[in-house]
Structures are given as C-alpha cells and as structure tokens.
Amino acid sequence: MDYNSAKEVFEQYLDGYDRENDKVRLKIVHTYGVVTQSMEIARRMRLPSEDIELARIIALLHDIGRFEQLRRFDSFQPDTMDHALYGVEILFGEEKMIRRFVPDDRWDHVISIAIARHSDFVLAEIEDERTLLHARIIRDADKLDNCRVKLEDDFETFLGVPAEEVSSSVITPKVCMDALAGKSILSADRVTPMDYWVSYMAYFYDLNFRESLDIVKENDYVRRMIHRIPYRDSDTQRTMEELEERLIRYVNGTEGKQQKN
C-alpha cells in the first residue's frame, strides 16, 4: 500500500468533477480531514504502520461515491443515493477501479466493508477483528472531521437552509428524547432543521474509541458546536443547555457507557 500514489489517482479522479462547486469543495476538504483524523486515531492507538497506512487509504476513498451523488442530485441527503454502497460499486465493480489505488488485492475485504458500512446507523455482523477495527476507525474519523465541517462551513452548504432557519426551528419530541437519553439519532426521525443539528451533536455517543473522545475533548467540540448558533425557541434553548452538560460529562467519561478500544 502506498498512500501517496493512491492520493495521486484520487486527485485525477476529482478532475472529473467541478472543484469550484461549494459542496464538491466541502467533500474534498472533508476527505483529507478524515485522512488526518484516521491517521491520528491509529497513531494514538499505537497501531502498526501497515494499519496506519490502511486507515489512511480507507479514509481517502470512503466518500468517493459522494461526488457522483452531488453531480446527479446536488444533495447529501441519504434518500437520493446510498453513497457508501455506491462508492463500493465504483471501486470494486466490473472495472475494479480499486486496483488503480491499491495494486495488491489482499486488503480488498477490509477496504470494501469499511467503506460500505461507514455511514450505517449501527455496526453489526462484522466478525473479523481487523475489518471491525478499520470500520470503527473510519466511522470515528468521519465524525471527527464532521465537527470541523459543522463549525466552519455554511449551513446552506451542508444542511440546505440558512443558519437563521435552523435557529428558529424546534426539536421534535423523538429526537429530543433520544438525544437526552444518550442515543444517536436515526436519519428517518429527523424532521426539522434543528433535528438535523441535534443529530450532529449526538454523533459523539457513537464514537468507538477513547482516543476519539479525547480528540473531541481537546478541541472543545461539544461546546463550540452547540454555541455556534443562537436558539430562538425557549424550549430548544433549555434542551441544548441540558444536552451540552450531558455530552461534556459523557466525553469526559463521567456519564453513560465507557468507550474502550
């Protein structure tokens, strides 16, 4: 495996898309952000160099299906395309594009499963320990860079509505209940823009490794994300204050289940 060679091929692939489009640009920056986070998680876990390189390559390719989703639908919404499965189809389908990135086929199973499952609501039925390890790393790295996205990018780019509309909307009861109960939010349960915003905070409950939670803590992501926008509805304001307190305790390891590698 050679990450730098794979990156050259990836950059050539991106030339087929409009790099000036805000959503395409967001996903390119996000891809490299996930590469950085994957490497950092693997490094903190003291994984062998081969696994660190594998984690980087999985991160480089994890959202390759997003670019075609944007070209066809100009949307990140899951009801337009399953970008993870489409990415696997691009890489491992008839043309075997994966060979352009990784000439050796012995990692195909790990790479394909990690990419296919990186956006699943719950990881299940992965028995091979190394495959499960890399599926967990890419999920955590994806969420960690999404913190940066939610702090830096325009709401209209990643959510499709302006920040003012998010601030004025309310949390539906099911999403509120799940978030305060320490649960991730099911995509189908999100109704309002605020539901989507809350679901990004609830990502923290799904992190797999203490190393990932440490990165959240060190970057003060919980506080910074929650305070990015004002909350116009008084009930929403109170809920977000409670959610902030609970998430900080969770990330610090003083509330809820303990995450272990």
C-alpha positions as CSV (number, residue, x, y, z in Angstrom):
1,M,0.0,0.0,0.0
2,D,1.2,3.5,-0.8
3,Y,-1.0,6.4,0.3
4,N,0.8,9.0,-1.8
5,S,0.3,7.0,-5.0
6,A,-3.3,6.5,-4.1
7,K,-3.7,10.2,-3.5
8,E,-2.4,11.0,-7.0
9,V,-5.0,8.7,-8.5
10,F,-7.7,10.3,-6.3
11,E,-6.8,13.7,-7.5
12,Q,-7.1,12.6,-11.1
13,Y,-10.5,11.2,-10.3
14,L,-11.6,14.5,-8.8
15,D,-10.7,16.3,-12.1
16,G,-13.9,14.8,-13.5
17,Y,-16.0,17.0,-11.1
18,D,-16.5,20.7,-10.6
19,R,-14.0,21.6,-7.9
20,E,-15.4,25.1,-7.7
21,N,-18.8,23.8,-6.5
22,D,-19.2,24.5,-2.8
23,K,-20.5,21.1,-2.0
24,V,-17.8,19.3,-4.0
25,R,-15.2,21.5,-2.4
26,L,-16.6,20.7,1.0
27,K,-16.3,17.0,0.3
28,I,-12.7,17.2,-1.0
29,V,-11.6,19.1,2.1
30,H,-13.6,16.7,4.3
31,T,-11.9,13.7,2.6
32,Y,-8.4,14.9,3.6
33,G,-9.7,15.9,7.0
34,V,-10.8,12.3,7.6
35,V,-7.5,11.1,6.4
36,T,-5.8,13.2,9.1
37,Q,-8.2,12.1,11.8
38,S,-7.9,8.4,10.8
39,M,-4.1,8.6,11.0
40,E,-4.3,10.4,14.3
41,I,-6.6,7.8,15.9
42,A,-4.4,5.0,14.6
43,R,-1.3,6.7,15.9
44,R,-2.8,7.3,19.3
45,M,-3.8,3.6,19.4
46,R,-0.2,2.7,18.6
47,L,-1.2,0.6,15.6
48,P,1.4,-0.9,13.3
49,S,2.5,1.2,10.4
50,E,0.7,-1.1,7.9
51,D,-2.6,-0.4,9.7
52,I,-2.0,3.3,9.8
53,E,-1.4,3.3,6.0
54,L,-4.5,1.1,5.5
55,A,-6.6,3.5,7.6
56,R,-5.4,6.5,5.5
57,I,-6.3,4.8,2.2
58,I,-9.8,3.8,3.5
59,A,-10.3,7.4,4.6
60,L,-9.1,8.7,1.2
61,L,-11.7,6.5,-0.6
62,H,-14.6,6.4,2.0
63,D,-16.7,9.2,0.3
64,I,-15.8,8.6,-3.3
65,G,-19.5,7.9,-4.0
66,R,-20.4,11.4,-2.8
67,F,-19.1,13.2,-5.9
68,E,-21.4,11.3,-8.2
69,Q,-24.3,11.9,-5.8
70,L,-23.6,15.6,-5.9
71,R,-23.4,15.6,-9.8
72,R,-26.7,13.7,-10.1
73,F,-28.7,15.2,-7.2
74,D,-26.8,18.2,-5.8
75,S,-27.6,16.8,-2.4
76,F,-26.0,14.9,0.6
77,Q,-29.4,13.5,1.7
78,P,-29.5,9.7,2.1
79,D,-32.8,9.4,0.2
80,T,-31.1,10.5,-3.0
81,M,-28.3,7.8,-3.0
82,D,-26.6,5.4,-0.7
83,H,-23.2,7.0,-1.3
84,A,-21.3,4.4,0.7
85,L,-22.6,1.4,-1.3
86,Y,-22.2,3.3,-4.5
87,G,-18.6,4.0,-3.5
88,V,-18.0,0.3,-3.2
89,E,-19.6,-0.3,-6.6
90,I,-17.3,2.3,-8.1
91,L,-14.2,0.7,-6.6
92,F,-15.0,-3.0,-6.7
93,G,-17.4,-3.3,-9.6
94,E,-16.7,-4.6,-13.1
95,E,-13.9,-2.1,-13.8
96,K,-12.1,-2.8,-10.5
97,M,-11.1,0.8,-10.0
98,I,-9.6,-0.1,-6.6
99,R,-6.6,-1.6,-8.5
100,R,-5.6,1.9,-9.5
101,F,-5.4,2.9,-5.9
102,V,-4.2,-0.3,-4.2
103,P,-2.5,-2.8,-6.6
104,D,-2.5,-5.6,-4.0
105,D,-5.9,-7.3,-3.5
106,R,-5.3,-8.7,-0.1
107,W,-6.9,-5.8,1.7
108,D,-10.0,-5.7,-0.6
109,H,-12.3,-7.2,2.0
110,V,-11.3,-4.8,4.8
111,I,-11.5,-1.7,2.5
112,S,-14.8,-2.6,0.9
113,I,-16.5,-3.4,4.2
114,A,-15.2,-0.3,6.0
115,I,-16.4,1.9,3.1
116,A,-19.7,0.2,2.7
117,R,-20.5,0.4,6.5
118,H,-19.0,3.8,7.4
119,S,-22.4,5.6,7.4
120,D,-24.5,2.7,8.8
121,F,-26.6,3.7,11.8
122,V,-25.1,0.7,13.8
123,L,-22.1,-1.5,13.1
124,A,-23.1,-5.2,13.3
125,E,-22.2,-8.6,12.0
126,I,-18.5,-7.9,11.3
127,E,-16.7,-10.8,12.8
128,D,-13.2,-10.3,11.5
129,E,-11.3,-8.3,14.1
130,R,-9.2,-6.3,11.7
131,T,-12.1,-5.4,9.5
132,L,-14.1,-4.3,12.5
133,L,-11.2,-2.2,13.7
134,H,-11.0,-0.3,10.4
135,A,-14.7,0.0,10.2
136,R,-14.7,1.7,13.6
137,I,-11.7,3.9,12.8
138,I,-13.3,5.3,9.6
139,R,-16.6,5.9,11.4
140,D,-14.9,7.8,14.2
141,A,-12.6,9.8,11.8
142,D,-15.6,10.7,9.7
143,K,-17.5,12.1,12.7
144,L,-14.5,13.9,14.0
145,D,-13.9,15.8,10.7
146,N,-17.6,16.5,10.5
147,C,-17.2,18.5,13.7
148,R,-14.8,20.8,11.7
149,V,-17.3,20.9,8.8
150,K,-20.2,21.9,11.2
151,L,-18.0,24.7,12.7
152,E,-16.5,26.1,9.5
153,D,-18.9,25.7,6.6
154,D,-22.1,27.5,5.8
155,F,-25.3,25.9,7.0
156,E,-26.7,26.2,3.4
157,T,-23.9,24.1,2.1
158,F,-24.2,21.1,4.4
159,L,-27.8,21.4,5.5
160,G,-29.5,23.2,2.7
161,V,-31.0,26.0,4.8
162,P,-29.6,29.2,6.3
163,A,-28.4,29.3,9.9
164,E,-31.3,31.6,10.8
165,E,-33.8,29.0,9.8
166,V,-32.0,26.4,11.9
167,S,-32.0,28.7,14.9
168,S,-35.7,29.4,14.7
169,S,-36.8,25.7,14.3
170,V,-37.6,23.3,17.1
171,I,-36.6,19.8,18.1
172,T,-39.3,17.2,17.6
173,P,-40.1,15.0,20.7
174,K,-38.5,11.8,19.5
175,V,-35.2,13.4,18.6
176,C,-35.2,15.3,21.9
177,M,-35.9,12.2,23.9
178,D,-33.2,10.1,22.1
179,A,-30.5,12.9,22.4
180,L,-31.0,13.4,26.1
181,A,-31.1,9.6,26.6
182,G,-27.6,9.3,25.1
183,K,-28.6,7.8,21.8
184,S,-27.7,8.6,18.2
185,I,-30.4,9.9,16.0
186,L,-31.9,7.8,13.3
187,S,-32.0,9.6,9.9
188,A,-35.7,8.8,9.4
189,D,-36.6,10.5,12.7
190,R,-35.1,13.9,11.7
191,V,-37.9,16.3,10.6
192,T,-36.9,19.9,11.3
193,P,-33.6,21.6,10.6
194,M,-33.0,21.6,14.4
195,D,-33.4,17.8,14.4
196,Y,-30.5,17.6,11.9
197,W,-28.4,20.0,14.0
198,V,-29.0,18.0,17.2
199,S,-28.2,14.7,15.4
200,Y,-24.7,16.1,14.7
201,M,-24.2,16.5,18.4
202,A,-25.5,13.0,19.1
203,Y,-22.7,11.7,16.9
204,F,-20.5,11.8,20.0
205,Y,-22.4,8.9,21.5
206,D,-21.4,6.7,18.7
207,L,-17.7,7.1,18.9
208,N,-15.9,3.8,19.3
209,F,-12.6,4.7,20.9
210,R,-11.4,6.6,24.0
211,E,-8.8,8.2,21.7
212,S,-11.6,9.7,19.6
213,L,-13.3,11.1,22.6
214,D,-10.0,12.6,23.7
215,I,-9.8,14.4,20.4
216,V,-13.3,15.8,21.0
217,K,-12.4,16.9,24.5
218,E,-9.1,18.5,23.4
219,N,-10.8,20.5,20.7
220,D,-13.8,21.5,22.9
221,Y,-16.1,20.3,20.0
222,V,-19.2,19.9,22.2
223,R,-19.3,23.5,23.5
224,R,-18.1,25.0,20.2
225,M,-20.7,23.3,18.1
226,I,-23.6,23.9,20.4
227,H,-22.8,27.6,20.7
228,R,-22.3,28.1,17.0
229,I,-25.9,29.4,16.7
230,P,-28.4,31.0,19.0
231,Y,-31.6,29.1,19.8
232,R,-34.7,31.3,19.3
233,D,-37.2,28.9,20.9
234,S,-37.0,28.8,24.7
235,D,-37.7,25.1,25.0
236,T,-34.9,24.4,22.4
237,Q,-32.5,26.6,24.3
238,R,-33.2,24.7,27.6
239,T,-32.8,21.3,25.8
240,M,-29.5,22.4,24.2
241,E,-28.2,23.5,27.6
242,E,-29.0,20.2,29.1
243,L,-27.6,18.3,26.1
244,E,-24.4,20.3,26.4
245,E,-24.0,19.3,30.0
246,R,-24.7,15.7,29.4
247,L,-22.4,15.5,26.4
248,I,-19.5,17.1,28.2
249,R,-19.8,14.6,31.0
250,Y,-20.0,11.8,28.5
251,V,-16.9,12.9,26.6
252,N,-15.1,13.3,29.9
253,G,-16.0,9.8,30.8
254,T,-18.2,10.7,33.8
255,E,-21.6,9.8,32.3
256,G,-23.0,6.9,30.3
257,K,-21.2,3.9,28.9
258,Q,-17.5,3.9,28.8
259,Q,-15.9,3.7,25.4
260,K,-13.0,1.3,25.1
261,N,-10.8,0.3,22.2
